[in-house]
Amino acid sequence: METATEVAERLRSSIEATEILYGHIQTRITASFGLGQLQSSSNTWEHLFMSCDKALYEVKRAGGNLSEPRSSKTSKLTLLGH
């Protein structure tokens, strides 16, 4: 999870730092990532997907432009970025 969080944060930061020029309009975009982790072999890919999806929506409710790891066994959340 630590490596995935680092990769997501590097991606988020890189996207945020990228300037987009369209004609005379200059803008920036941001990204949010919801990260999850399988805790046992009894968990399914669907469980992992739902965990990531839930984490992503929590990030969006927190204002977006964040990376958020989420353990499927705990509700403790860590917000990175902004």
mmCIF file of the N, C-alpha and C atoms, coordinates in Angstrom:
data_MODEL
# 
_entry.id   MODEL 
# 
loop_
_atom_site.group_PDB 
_atom_site.id 
_atom_site.type_symbol 
_atom_site.label_atom_id 
_atom_site.label_alt_id 
_atom_site.label_comp_id 
_atom_site.label_asym_id 
_atom_site.label_entity_id 
_atom_site.label_seq_id 
_atom_site.pdbx_PDB_ins_code 
_atom_site.Cartn_x 
_atom_site.Cartn_y 
_atom_site.Cartn_z 
_atom_site.occupancy 
_atom_site.B_iso_or_equiv 
_atom_site.pdbx_formal_charge 
_atom_site.auth_seq_id 
_atom_site.auth_comp_id 
_atom_site.auth_asym_id 
_atom_site.auth_atom_id 
_atom_site.pdbx_PDB_model_num 
ATOM 1   N N  . MET A 1 1  ? 0.830   -1.189  0.000   1.00 0.00 ? 1  MET A N  1 
ATOM 2   C CA . MET A 1 1  ? 0.000   0.000   0.000   1.00 0.00 ? 1  MET A CA 1 
ATOM 3   C C  . MET A 1 1  ? 0.874   1.252   0.000   1.00 0.00 ? 1  MET A C  1 
ATOM 4   N N  . GLU A 1 2  ? 1.990   1.188   0.700   1.00 0.00 ? 2  GLU A N  1 
ATOM 5   C CA . GLU A 1 2  ? 2.878   2.348   0.760   1.00 0.00 ? 2  GLU A CA 1 
ATOM 6   C C  . GLU A 1 2  ? 3.383   2.725   -0.635  1.00 0.00 ? 2  GLU A C  1 
ATOM 7   N N  . THR A 1 3  ? 3.788   1.735   -1.424  1.00 0.00 ? 3  THR A N  1 
ATOM 8   C CA . THR A 1 3  ? 4.272   2.003   -2.780  1.00 0.00 ? 3  THR A CA 1 
ATOM 9   C C  . THR A 1 3  ? 3.154   2.553   -3.659  1.00 0.00 ? 3  THR A C  1 
ATOM 10  N N  . ALA A 1 4  ? 1.970   1.972   -3.561  1.00 0.00 ? 4  ALA A N  1 
ATOM 11  C CA . ALA A 1 4  ? 0.835   2.455   -4.358  1.00 0.00 ? 4  ALA A CA 1 
ATOM 12  C C  . ALA A 1 4  ? 0.498   3.902   -3.993  1.00 0.00 ? 4  ALA A C  1 
ATOM 13  N N  . THR A 1 5  ? 0.565   4.219   -2.707  1.00 0.00 ? 5  THR A N  1 
ATOM 14  C CA . THR A 1 5  ? 0.287   5.581   -2.256  1.00 0.00 ? 5  THR A CA 1 
ATOM 15  C C  . THR A 1 5  ? 1.321   6.558   -2.812  1.00 0.00 ? 5  THR A C  1 
ATOM 16  N N  . GLU A 1 6  ? 2.581   6.160   -2.801  1.00 0.00 ? 6  GLU A N  1 
ATOM 17  C CA . GLU A 1 6  ? 3.641   7.020   -3.344  1.00 0.00 ? 6  GLU A CA 1 
ATOM 18  C C  . GLU A 1 6  ? 3.450   7.251   -4.838  1.00 0.00 ? 6  GLU A C  1 
ATOM 19  N N  . VAL A 1 7  ? 3.118   6.196   -5.575  1.00 0.00 ? 7  VAL A N  1 
ATOM 20  C CA . VAL A 1 7  ? 2.893   6.323   -7.028  1.00 0.00 ? 7  VAL A CA 1 
ATOM 21  C C  . VAL A 1 7  ? 1.697   7.228   -7.299  1.00 0.00 ? 7  VAL A C  1 
ATOM 22  N N  . ALA A 1 8  ? 0.602   7.010   -6.591  1.00 0.00 ? 8  ALA A N  1 
ATOM 23  C CA . ALA A 1 8  ? -0.597  7.835   -6.778  1.00 0.00 ? 8  ALA A CA 1 
ATOM 24  C C  . ALA A 1 8  ? -0.307  9.296   -6.455  1.00 0.00 ? 8  ALA A C  1 
ATOM 25  N N  . GLU A 1 9  ? 0.452   9.541   -5.401  1.00 0.00 ? 9  GLU A N  1 
ATOM 26  C CA . GLU A 1 9  ? 0.770   10.922  -5.028  1.00 0.00 ? 9  GLU A CA 1 
ATOM 27  C C  . GLU A 1 9  ? 1.676   11.580  -6.064  1.00 0.00 ? 9  GLU A C  1 
ATOM 28  N N  . ARG A 1 10 ? 2.636   10.837  -6.605  1.00 0.00 ? 10 ARG A N  1 
ATOM 29  C CA . ARG A 1 10 ? 3.490   11.401  -7.666  1.00 0.00 ? 10 ARG A CA 1 
ATOM 30  C C  . ARG A 1 10 ? 2.659   11.733  -8.905  1.00 0.00 ? 10 ARG A C  1 
ATOM 31  N N  . LEU A 1 11 ? 1.741   10.849  -9.263  1.00 0.00 ? 11 LEU A N  1 
ATOM 32  C CA . LEU A 1 11 ? 0.849   11.108  -10.399 1.00 0.00 ? 11 LEU A CA 1 
ATOM 33  C C  . LEU A 1 11 ? -0.020  12.333  -10.147 1.00 0.00 ? 11 LEU A C  1 
ATOM 34  N N  . ARG A 1 12 ? -0.638  12.381  -8.958  1.00 0.00 ? 12 ARG A N  1 
ATOM 35  C CA . ARG A 1 12 ? -1.509  13.500  -8.608  1.00 0.00 ? 12 ARG A CA 1 
ATOM 36  C C  . ARG A 1 12 ? -0.754  14.817  -8.670  1.00 0.00 ? 12 ARG A C  1 
ATOM 37  N N  . SER A 1 13 ? 0.430   14.831  -8.098  1.00 0.00 ? 13 SER A N  1 
ATOM 38  C CA . SER A 1 13 ? 1.250   16.043  -8.064  1.00 0.00 ? 13 SER A CA 1 
ATOM 39  C C  . SER A 1 13 ? 1.684   16.464  -9.465  1.00 0.00 ? 13 SER A C  1 
ATOM 40  N N  . SER A 1 14 ? 2.068   15.492  -10.283 1.00 0.00 ? 14 SER A N  1 
ATOM 41  C CA . SER A 1 14 ? 2.493   15.777  -11.654 1.00 0.00 ? 14 SER A CA 1 
ATOM 42  C C  . SER A 1 14 ? 1.342   16.336  -12.489 1.00 0.00 ? 14 SER A C  1 
ATOM 43  N N  . ILE A 1 15 ? 0.167   15.747  -12.339 1.00 0.00 ? 15 ILE A N  1 
ATOM 44  C CA . ILE A 1 15 ? -1.008  16.244  -13.063 1.00 0.00 ? 15 ILE A CA 1 
ATOM 45  C C  . ILE A 1 15 ? -1.338  17.666  -12.631 1.00 0.00 ? 15 ILE A C  1 
ATOM 46  N N  . GLU A 1 16 ? -1.300  17.924  -11.331 1.00 0.00 ? 16 GLU A N  1 
ATOM 47  C CA . GLU A 1 16 ? -1.601  19.258  -10.803 1.00 0.00 ? 16 GLU A CA 1 
ATOM 48  C C  . GLU A 1 16 ? -0.614  20.301  -11.321 1.00 0.00 ? 16 GLU A C  1 
ATOM 49  N N  . ALA A 1 17 ? 0.651   19.924  -11.503 1.00 0.00 ? 17 ALA A N  1 
ATOM 50  C CA . ALA A 1 17 ? 1.691   20.867  -11.928 1.00 0.00 ? 17 ALA A CA 1 
ATOM 51  C C  . ALA A 1 17 ? 1.688   21.122  -13.438 1.00 0.00 ? 17 ALA A C  1 
ATOM 52  N N  . THR A 1 18 ? 0.967   20.322  -14.195 1.00 0.00 ? 18 THR A N  1 
ATOM 53  C CA . THR A 1 18 ? 0.949   20.442  -15.655 1.00 0.00 ? 18 THR A CA 1 
ATOM 54  C C  . THR A 1 18 ? 0.023   21.570  -16.095 1.00 0.00 ? 18 THR A C  1 
ATOM 55  N N  . GLU A 1 19 ? 0.571   22.505  -16.870 1.00 0.00 ? 19 GLU A N  1 
ATOM 56  C CA . GLU A 1 19 ? -0.231  23.591  -17.420 1.00 0.00 ? 19 GLU A CA 1 
ATOM 57  C C  . GLU A 1 19 ? -0.755  23.160  -18.781 1.00 0.00 ? 19 GLU A C  1 
ATOM 58  N N  . ILE A 1 20 ? -2.015  23.415  -19.029 1.00 0.00 ? 20 ILE A N  1 
ATOM 59  C CA . ILE A 1 20 ? -2.646  23.073  -20.295 1.00 0.00 ? 20 ILE A CA 1 
ATOM 60  C C  . ILE A 1 20 ? -2.965  24.373  -21.021 1.00 0.00 ? 20 ILE A C  1 
ATOM 61  N N  . LEU A 1 21 ? -2.497  24.463  -22.245 1.00 0.00 ? 21 LEU A N  1 
ATOM 62  C CA . LEU A 1 21 ? -2.736  25.657  -23.054 1.00 0.00 ? 21 LEU A CA 1 
ATOM 63  C C  . LEU A 1 21 ? -3.613  25.269  -24.233 1.00 0.00 ? 21 LEU A C  1 
ATOM 64  N N  . TYR A 1 22 ? -4.771  25.927  -24.339 1.00 0.00 ? 22 TYR A N  1 
ATOM 65  C CA . TYR A 1 22 ? -5.714  25.708  -25.437 1.00 0.00 ? 22 TYR A CA 1 
ATOM 66  C C  . TYR A 1 22 ? -6.022  27.072  -26.030 1.00 0.00 ? 22 TYR A C  1 
ATOM 67  N N  . GLY A 1 23 ? -5.418  27.342  -27.182 1.00 0.00 ? 23 GLY A N  1 
ATOM 68  C CA . GLY A 1 23 ? -5.552  28.682  -27.755 1.00 0.00 ? 23 GLY A CA 1 
ATOM 69  C C  . GLY A 1 23 ? -4.897  29.684  -26.824 1.00 0.00 ? 23 GLY A C  1 
ATOM 70  N N  . HIS A 1 24 ? -5.696  30.659  -26.370 1.00 0.00 ? 24 HIS A N  1 
ATOM 71  C CA . HIS A 1 24 ? -5.187  31.665  -25.435 1.00 0.00 ? 24 HIS A CA 1 
ATOM 72  C C  . HIS A 1 24 ? -5.550  31.346  -23.992 1.00 0.00 ? 24 HIS A C  1 
ATOM 73  N N  . ILE A 1 25 ? -6.162  30.204  -23.778 1.00 0.00 ? 25 ILE A N  1 
ATOM 74  C CA . ILE A 1 25 ? -6.601  29.832  -22.434 1.00 0.00 ? 25 ILE A CA 1 
ATOM 75  C C  . ILE A 1 25 ? -5.578  28.889  -21.806 1.00 0.00 ? 25 ILE A C  1 
ATOM 76  N N  . GLN A 1 26 ? -5.126  29.272  -20.622 1.00 0.00 ? 26 GLN A N  1 
ATOM 77  C CA . GLN A 1 26 ? -4.180  28.447  -19.877 1.00 0.00 ? 26 GLN A CA 1 
ATOM 78  C C  . GLN A 1 26 ? -4.875  27.949  -18.610 1.00 0.00 ? 26 GLN A C  1 
ATOM 79  N N  . THR A 1 27 ? -4.809  26.673  -18.359 1.00 0.00 ? 27 THR A N  1 
ATOM 80  C CA . THR A 1 27 ? -5.497  26.118  -17.194 1.00 0.00 ? 27 THR A CA 1 
ATOM 81  C C  . THR A 1 27 ? -4.692  24.948  -16.619 1.00 0.00 ? 27 THR A C  1 
ATOM 82  N N  . ARG A 1 28 ? -5.127  24.479  -15.497 1.00 0.00 ? 28 ARG A N  1 
ATOM 83  C CA . ARG A 1 28 ? -4.548  23.301  -14.856 1.00 0.00 ? 28 ARG A CA 1 
ATOM 84  C C  . ARG A 1 28 ? -5.700  22.382  -14.457 1.00 0.00 ? 28 ARG A C  1 
ATOM 85  N N  . ILE A 1 29 ? -5.396  21.119  -14.300 1.00 0.00 ? 29 ILE A N  1 
ATOM 86  C CA . ILE A 1 29 ? -6.384  20.169  -13.826 1.00 0.00 ? 29 ILE A CA 1 
ATOM 87  C C  . ILE A 1 29 ? -5.841  19.461  -12.589 1.00 0.00 ? 29 ILE A C  1 
ATOM 88  N N  . THR A 1 30 ? -6.717  18.811  -11.870 1.00 0.00 ? 30 THR A N  1 
ATOM 89  C CA . THR A 1 30 ? -6.302  18.023  -10.716 1.00 0.00 ? 30 THR A CA 1 
ATOM 90  C C  . THR A 1 30 ? -6.875  16.615  -10.849 1.00 0.00 ? 30 THR A C  1 
ATOM 91  N N  . ALA A 1 31 ? -6.383  15.722  -10.022 1.00 0.00 ? 31 ALA A N  1 
ATOM 92  C CA . ALA A 1 31 ? -6.858  14.332  -10.037 1.00 0.00 ? 31 ALA A CA 1 
ATOM 93  C C  . ALA A 1 31 ? -6.965  13.828  -8.611  1.00 0.00 ? 31 ALA A C  1 
ATOM 94  N N  . SER A 1 32 ? -7.850  12.892  -8.416  1.00 0.00 ? 32 SER A N  1 
ATOM 95  C CA . SER A 1 32 ? -8.015  12.241  -7.120  1.00 0.00 ? 32 SER A CA 1 
ATOM 96  C C  . SER A 1 32 ? -7.895  10.740  -7.318  1.00 0.00 ? 32 SER A C  1 
ATOM 97  N N  . PHE A 1 33 ? -7.363  10.064  -6.320  1.00 0.00 ? 33 PHE A N  1 
ATOM 98  C CA . PHE A 1 33 ? -7.163  8.617   -6.388  1.00 0.00 ? 33 PHE A CA 1 
ATOM 99  C C  . PHE A 1 33 ? -7.704  7.981   -5.121  1.00 0.00 ? 33 PHE A C  1 
ATOM 100 N N  . GLY A 1 34 ? -8.448  6.915   -5.283  1.00 0.00 ? 34 GLY A N  1 
ATOM 101 C CA . GLY A 1 34 ? -8.895  6.102   -4.162  1.00 0.00 ? 34 GLY A CA 1 
ATOM 102 C C  . GLY A 1 34 ? -8.149  4.780   -4.212  1.00 0.00 ? 34 GLY A C  1 
ATOM 103 N N  . LEU A 1 35 ? -7.427  4.463   -3.176  1.00 0.00 ? 35 LEU A N  1 
ATOM 104 C CA . LEU A 1 35 ? -6.606  3.253   -3.144  1.00 0.00 ? 35 LEU A CA 1 
ATOM 105 C C  . LEU A 1 35 ? -7.184  2.252   -2.163  1.00 0.00 ? 35 LEU A C  1 
ATOM 106 N N  . GLY A 1 36 ? -7.110  0.982   -2.511  1.00 0.00 ? 36 GLY A N  1 
ATOM 107 C CA . GLY A 1 36 ? -7.589  -0.068  -1.633  1.00 0.00 ? 36 GLY A CA 1 
ATOM 108 C C  . GLY A 1 36 ? -6.599  -1.211  -1.604  1.00 0.00 ? 36 GLY A C  1 
ATOM 109 N N  . GLN A 1 37 ? -6.809  -2.136  -0.693  1.00 0.00 ? 37 GLN A N  1 
ATOM 110 C CA . GLN A 1 37 ? -5.897  -3.264  -0.543  1.00 0.00 ? 37 GLN A CA 1 
ATOM 111 C C  . GLN A 1 37 ? -6.671  -4.503  -0.131  1.00 0.00 ? 37 GLN A C  1 
ATOM 112 N N  . LEU A 1 38 ? -6.380  -5.625  -0.771  1.00 0.00 ? 38 LEU A N  1 
ATOM 113 C CA . LEU A 1 38 ? -6.977  -6.888  -0.351  1.00 0.00 ? 38 LEU A CA 1 
ATOM 114 C C  . LEU A 1 38 ? -6.289  -7.327  0.940   1.00 0.00 ? 38 LEU A C  1 
ATOM 115 N N  . GLN A 1 39 ? -7.075  -7.729  1.909   1.00 0.00 ? 39 GLN A N  1 
ATOM 116 C CA . GLN A 1 39 ? -6.525  -8.105  3.201   1.00 0.00 ? 39 GLN A CA 1 
ATOM 117 C C  . GLN A 1 39 ? -6.364  -9.610  3.371   1.00 0.00 ? 39 GLN A C  1 
ATOM 118 N N  . SER A 1 40 ? -7.045  -10.392 2.567   1.00 0.00 ? 40 SER A N  1 
ATOM 119 C CA . SER A 1 40 ? -6.927  -11.844 2.675   1.00 0.00 ? 40 SER A CA 1 
ATOM 120 C C  . SER A 1 40 ? -7.293  -12.483 1.344   1.00 0.00 ? 40 SER A C  1 
ATOM 121 N N  . SER A 1 41 ? -6.974  -13.759 1.214   1.00 0.00 ? 41 SER A N  1 
ATOM 122 C CA . SER A 1 41 ? -7.275  -14.449 -0.034  1.00 0.00 ? 41 SER A CA 1 
ATOM 123 C C  . SER A 1 41 ? -8.777  -14.645 -0.236  1.00 0.00 ? 41 SER A C  1 
ATOM 124 N N  . SER A 1 42 ? -9.571  -14.417 0.821   1.00 0.00 ? 42 SER A N  1 
ATOM 125 C CA . SER A 1 42 ? -11.020 -14.560 0.689   1.00 0.00 ? 42 SER A CA 1 
ATOM 126 C C  . SER A 1 42 ? -11.667 -13.325 0.073   1.00 0.00 ? 42 SER A C  1 
ATOM 127 N N  . ASN A 1 43 ? -10.924 -12.220 0.006   1.00 0.00 ? 43 ASN A N  1 
ATOM 128 C CA . ASN A 1 43 ? -11.442 -11.029 -0.657  1.00 0.00 ? 43 ASN A CA 1 
ATOM 129 C C  . ASN A 1 43 ? -11.413 -11.227 -2.164  1.00 0.00 ? 43 ASN A C  1 
ATOM 130 N N  . THR A 1 44 ? -12.333 -10.588 -2.864  1.00 0.00 ? 44 THR A N  1 
ATOM 131 C CA . THR A 1 44 ? -12.428 -10.719 -4.312  1.00 0.00 ? 44 THR A CA 1 
ATOM 132 C C  . THR A 1 44 ? -11.993 -9.424  -4.990  1.00 0.00 ? 44 THR A C  1 
ATOM 133 N N  . TRP A 1 45 ? -11.803 -9.490  -6.311  1.00 0.00 ? 45 TRP A N  1 
ATOM 134 C CA . TRP A 1 45 ? -11.488 -8.290  -7.076  1.00 0.00 ? 45 TRP A CA 1 
ATOM 135 C C  . TRP A 1 45 ? -12.631 -7.281  -6.964  1.00 0.00 ? 45 TRP A C  1 
ATOM 136 N N  . GLU A 1 46 ? -13.844 -7.786  -6.902  1.00 0.00 ? 46 GLU A N  1 
ATOM 137 C CA . GLU A 1 46 ? -14.995 -6.892  -6.743  1.00 0.00 ? 46 GLU A CA 1 
ATOM 138 C C  . GLU A 1 46 ? -14.900 -6.146  -5.410  1.00 0.00 ? 46 GLU A C  1 
ATOM 139 N N  . HIS A 1 47 ? -14.490 -6.853  -4.360  1.00 0.00 ? 47 HIS A N  1 
ATOM 140 C CA . HIS A 1 47 ? -14.311 -6.224  -3.050  1.00 0.00 ? 47 HIS A CA 1 
ATOM 141 C C  . HIS A 1 47 ? -13.245 -5.125  -3.126  1.00 0.00 ? 47 HIS A C  1 
ATOM 142 N N  . LEU A 1 48 ? -12.133 -5.411  -3.799  1.00 0.00 ? 48 LEU A N  1 
ATOM 143 C CA . LEU A 1 48 ? -11.064 -4.421  -3.962  1.00 0.00 ? 48 LEU A CA 1 
ATOM 144 C C  . LEU A 1 48 ? -11.568 -3.212  -4.742  1.00 0.00 ? 48 LEU A C  1 
ATOM 145 N N  . PHE A 1 49 ? -12.268 -3.458  -5.847  1.00 0.00 ? 49 PHE A N  1 
ATOM 146 C CA . PHE A 1 49 ? -12.806 -2.364  -6.661  1.00 0.00 ? 49 PHE A CA 1 
ATOM 147 C C  . PHE A 1 49 ? -13.750 -1.494  -5.843  1.00 0.00 ? 49 PHE A C  1 
ATOM 148 N N  . MET A 1 50 ? -14.637 -2.117  -5.076  1.00 0.00 ? 50 MET A N  1 
ATOM 149 C CA . MET A 1 50 ? -15.589 -1.356  -4.267  1.00 0.00 ? 50 MET A CA 1 
ATOM 150 C C  . MET A 1 50 ? -14.869 -0.543  -3.189  1.00 0.00 ? 50 MET A C  1 
ATOM 151 N N  . SER A 1 51 ? -13.821 -1.096  -2.606  1.00 0.00 ? 51 SER A N  1 
ATOM 152 C CA . SER A 1 51 ? -13.040 -0.380  -1.598  1.00 0.00 ? 51 SER A CA 1 
ATOM 153 C C  . SER A 1 51 ? -12.371 0.851   -2.208  1.00 0.00 ? 51 SER A C  1 
ATOM 154 N N  . CYS A 1 52 ? -11.779 0.690   -3.395  1.00 0.00 ? 52 CYS A N  1 
ATOM 155 C CA . CYS A 1 52 ? -11.151 1.821   -4.092  1.00 0.00 ? 52 CYS A CA 1 
ATOM 156 C C  . CYS A 1 52 ? -12.181 2.868   -4.478  1.00 0.00 ? 52 CYS A C  1 
ATOM 157 N N  . ASP A 1 53 ? -13.329 2.417   -4.966  1.00 0.00 ? 53 ASP A N  1 
ATOM 158 C CA . ASP A 1 53 ? -14.395 3.328   -5.372  1.00 0.00 ? 53 ASP A CA 1 
ATOM 159 C C  . ASP A 1 53 ? -14.902 4.135   -4.178  1.00 0.00 ? 53 ASP A C  1 
ATOM 160 N N  . LYS A 1 54 ? -15.103 3.472   -3.047  1.00 0.00 ? 54 LYS A N  1 
ATOM 161 C CA . LYS A 1 54 ? -15.552 4.166   -1.838  1.00 0.00 ? 54 LYS A CA 1 
ATOM 162 C C  . LYS A 1 54 ? -14.514 5.192   -1.389  1.00 0.00 ? 54 LYS A C  1 
ATOM 163 N N  . ALA A 1 55 ? -13.238 4.819   -1.426  1.00 0.00 ? 55 ALA A N  1 
ATOM 164 C CA . ALA A 1 55 ? -12.173 5.749   -1.047  1.00 0.00 ? 55 ALA A CA 1 
ATOM 165 C C  . ALA A 1 55 ? -12.148 6.953   -1.981  1.00 0.00 ? 55 ALA A C  1 
ATOM 166 N N  . LEU A 1 56 ? -12.352 6.725   -3.274  1.00 0.00 ? 56 LEU A N  1 
ATOM 167 C CA . LEU A 1 56 ? -12.351 7.827   -4.236  1.00 0.00 ? 56 LEU A CA 1 
ATOM 168 C C  . LEU A 1 56 ? -13.481 8.815   -3.951  1.00 0.00 ? 56 LEU A C  1 
ATOM 169 N N  . TYR A 1 57 ? -14.674 8.306   -3.661  1.00 0.00 ? 57 TYR A N  1 
ATOM 170 C CA . TYR A 1 57 ? -15.785 9.215   -3.372  1.00 0.00 ? 57 TYR A CA 1 
ATOM 171 C C  . TYR A 1 57 ? -15.568 9.974   -2.066  1.00 0.00 ? 57 TYR A C  1 
ATOM 172 N N  . GLU A 1 58 ? -14.900 9.361   -1.104  1.00 0.00 ? 58 GLU A N  1 
ATOM 173 C CA . GLU A 1 58 ? -14.564 10.073  0.135   1.00 0.00 ? 58 GLU A CA 1 
ATOM 174 C C  . GLU A 1 58 ? -13.569 11.195  -0.151  1.00 0.00 ? 58 GLU A C  1 
ATOM 175 N N  . VAL A 1 59 ? -12.623 10.945  -1.055  1.00 0.00 ? 59 VAL A N  1 
ATOM 176 C CA . VAL A 1 59 ? -11.666 11.967  -1.474  1.00 0.00 ? 59 VAL A CA 1 
ATOM 177 C C  . VAL A 1 59 ? -12.406 13.127  -2.135  1.00 0.00 ? 59 VAL A C  1 
ATOM 178 N N  . LYS A 1 60 ? -13.317 12.814  -3.016  1.00 0.00 ? 60 LYS A N  1 
ATOM 179 C CA . LYS A 1 60 ? -14.071 13.864  -3.712  1.00 0.00 ? 60 LYS A CA 1 
ATOM 180 C C  . LYS A 1 60 ? -14.892 14.691  -2.733  1.00 0.00 ? 60 LYS A C  1 
ATOM 181 N N  . ARG A 1 61 ? -15.514 14.036  -1.753  1.00 0.00 ? 61 ARG A N  1 
ATOM 182 C CA . ARG A 1 61 ? -16.275 14.784  -0.735  1.00 0.00 ? 61 ARG A CA 1 
ATOM 183 C C  . ARG A 1 61 ? -15.362 15.662  0.122   1.00 0.00 ? 61 ARG A C  1 
ATOM 184 N N  . ALA A 1 62 ? -14.099 15.264  0.264   1.00 0.00 ? 62 ALA A N  1 
ATOM 185 C CA . ALA A 1 62 ? -13.141 16.038  1.058   1.00 0.00 ? 62 ALA A CA 1 
ATOM 186 C C  . ALA A 1 62 ? -12.562 17.208  0.264   1.00 0.00 ? 62 ALA A C  1 
ATOM 187 N N  . GLY A 1 63 ? -12.970 17.371  -0.979  1.00 0.00 ? 63 GLY A N  1 
ATOM 188 C CA . GLY A 1 63 ? -12.516 18.506  -1.775  1.00 0.00 ? 63 GLY A CA 1 
ATOM 189 C C  . GLY A 1 63 ? -11.701 18.114  -2.990  1.00 0.00 ? 63 GLY A C  1 
ATOM 190 N N  . GLY A 1 64 ? -11.356 16.852  -3.131  1.00 0.00 ? 64 GLY A N  1 
ATOM 191 C CA . GLY A 1 64 ? -10.630 16.391  -4.305  1.00 0.00 ? 64 GLY A CA 1 
ATOM 192 C C  . GLY A 1 64 ? -9.154  16.750  -4.282  1.00 0.00 ? 64 GLY A C  1 
ATOM 193 N N  . ASN A 1 65 ? -8.477  16.431  -5.379  1.00 0.00 ? 65 ASN A N  1 
ATOM 194 C CA . ASN A 1 65 ? -7.046  16.659  -5.552  1.00 0.00 ? 65 ASN A CA 1 
ATOM 195 C C  . ASN A 1 65 ? -6.254  15.983  -4.438  1.00 0.00 ? 65 ASN A C  1 
ATOM 196 N N  . LEU A 1 66 ? -6.609  14.746  -4.131  1.00 0.00 ? 66 LEU A N  1 
ATOM 197 C CA . LEU A 1 66 ? -5.973  13.983  -3.066  1.00 0.00 ? 66 LEU A CA 1 
ATOM 198 C C  . LEU A 1 66 ? -5.733  12.545  -3.495  1.00 0.00 ? 66 LEU A C  1 
ATOM 199 N N  . SER A 1 67 ? -4.855  11.881  -2.760  1.00 0.00 ? 67 SER A N  1 
ATOM 200 C CA . SER A 1 67 ? -4.677  10.428  -2.869  1.00 0.00 ? 67 SER A CA 1 
ATOM 201 C C  . SER A 1 67 ? -5.095  9.869   -1.527  1.00 0.00 ? 67 SER A C  1 
ATOM 202 N N  . GLU A 1 68 ? -5.856  8.819   -1.538  1.00 0.00 ? 68 GLU A N  1 
ATOM 203 C CA . GLU A 1 68 ? -6.348  8.284   -0.266  1.00 0.00 ? 68 GLU A CA 1 
ATOM 204 C C  . GLU A 1 68 ? -6.267  6.776   -0.230  1.00 0.00 ? 68 GLU A C  1 
ATOM 205 N N  . PRO A 1 69 ? -5.336  6.245   0.560   1.00 0.00 ? 69 PRO A N  1 
ATOM 206 C CA . PRO A 1 69 ? -5.334  4.787   0.727   1.00 0.00 ? 69 PRO A CA 1 
ATOM 207 C C  . PRO A 1 69 ? -6.438  4.353   1.671   1.00 0.00 ? 69 PRO A C  1 
ATOM 208 N N  . ARG A 1 70 ? -6.977  3.182   1.443   1.00 0.00 ? 70 ARG A N  1 
ATOM 209 C CA . ARG A 1 70 ? -8.039  2.664   2.296   1.00 0.00 ? 70 ARG A CA 1 
ATOM 210 C C  . ARG A 1 70 ? -7.834  1.178   2.494   1.00 0.00 ? 70 ARG A C  1 
ATOM 211 N N  . SER A 1 71 ? -7.722  0.762   3.714   1.00 0.00 ? 71 SER A N  1 
ATOM 212 C CA . SER A 1 71 ? -7.628  -0.653  4.029   1.00 0.00 ? 71 SER A CA 1 
ATOM 213 C C  . SER A 1 71 ? -9.041  -1.213  4.081   1.00 0.00 ? 71 SER A C  1 
ATOM 214 N N  . SER A 1 72 ? -9.256  -2.397  3.549   1.00 0.00 ? 72 SER A N  1 
ATOM 215 C CA . SER A 1 72 ? -10.604 -2.965  3.549   1.00 0.00 ? 72 SER A CA 1 
ATOM 216 C C  . SER A 1 72 ? -11.018 -3.439  4.936   1.00 0.00 ? 72 SER A C  1 
ATOM 217 N N  . LYS A 1 73 ? -10.097 -3.476  5.899   1.00 0.00 ? 73 LYS A N  1 
ATOM 218 C CA . LYS A 1 73 ? -10.435 -3.909  7.259   1.00 0.00 ? 73 LYS A CA 1 
ATOM 219 C C  . LYS A 1 73 ? -10.609 -2.744  8.225   1.00 0.00 ? 73 LYS A C  1 
ATOM 220 N N  . THR A 1 74 ? -10.293 -1.548  7.800   1.00 0.00 ? 74 THR A N  1 
ATOM 221 C CA . THR A 1 74 ? -10.360 -0.415  8.717   1.00 0.00 ? 74 THR A CA 1 
ATOM 222 C C  . THR A 1 74 ? -10.992 0.780   8.037   1.00 0.00 ? 74 THR A C  1 
ATOM 223 N N  . SER A 1 75 ? -11.563 1.656   8.808   1.00 0.00 ? 75 SER A N  1 
ATOM 224 C CA . SER A 1 75 ? -12.143 2.873   8.239   1.00 0.00 ? 75 SER A CA 1 
ATOM 225 C C  . SER A 1 75 ? -11.200 4.059   8.423   1.00 0.00 ? 75 SER A C  1 
ATOM 226 N N  . LYS A 1 76 ? -10.013 3.821   8.982   1.00 0.00 ? 76 LYS A N  1 
ATOM 227 C CA . LYS A 1 76 ? -9.045  4.903   9.163   1.00 0.00 ? 76 LYS A CA 1 
ATOM 228 C C  . LYS A 1 76 ? -8.544  5.340   7.792   1.00 0.00 ? 76 LYS A C  1 
ATOM 229 N N  . LEU A 1 77 ? -8.557  6.622   7.538   1.00 0.00 ? 77 LEU A N  1 
ATOM 230 C CA . LEU A 1 77 ? -8.186  7.159   6.238   1.00 0.00 ? 77 LEU A CA 1 
ATOM 231 C C  . LEU A 1 77 ? -7.004  8.103   6.377   1.00 0.00 ? 77 LEU A C  1 
ATOM 232 N N  . THR A 1 78 ? -6.172  8.144   5.357   1.00 0.00 ? 78 THR A N  1 
ATOM 233 C CA . THR A 1 78 ? -5.056  9.055   5.310   1.00 0.00 ? 78 THR A CA 1 
ATOM 234 C C  . THR A 1 78 ? -5.195  9.891   4.057   1.00 0.00 ? 78 THR A C  1 
ATOM 235 N N  . LEU A 1 79 ? -5.240  11.185  4.179   1.00 0.00 ? 79 LEU A N  1 
ATOM 236 C CA . LEU A 1 79 ? -5.366  12.072  3.028   1.00 0.00 ? 79 LEU A CA 1 
ATOM 237 C C  . LEU A 1 79 ? -4.003  12.664  2.709   1.00 0.00 ? 79 LEU A C  1 
ATOM 238 N N  . LEU A 1 80 ? -3.626  12.629  1.444   1.00 0.00 ? 80 LEU A N  1 
ATOM 239 C CA . LEU A 1 80 ? -2.365  13.178  0.996   1.00 0.00 ? 80 LEU A CA 1 
ATOM 240 C C  . LEU A 1 80 ? -2.613  14.258  -0.020  1.00 0.00 ? 80 LEU A C  1 
ATOM 241 N N  . GLY A 1 81 ? -1.766  15.264  -0.028  1.00 0.00 ? 81 GLY A N  1 
ATOM 242 C CA . GLY A 1 81 ? -1.840  16.293  -1.066  1.00 0.00 ? 81 GLY A CA 1 
ATOM 243 C C  . GLY A 1 81 ? -2.582  17.533  -0.638  1.00 0.00 ? 81 GLY A C  1 
ATOM 244 N N  . HIS A 1 82 ? -2.999  18.278  -1.601  1.00 0.00 ? 82 HIS A N  1 
ATOM 245 C CA . HIS A 1 82 ? -3.726  19.540  -1.548  1.00 0.00 ? 82 HIS A CA 1 
ATOM 246 C C  . HIS A 1 82 ? -2.822  20.670  -1.776  1.00 0.00 ? 82 HIS A C  1 
# 
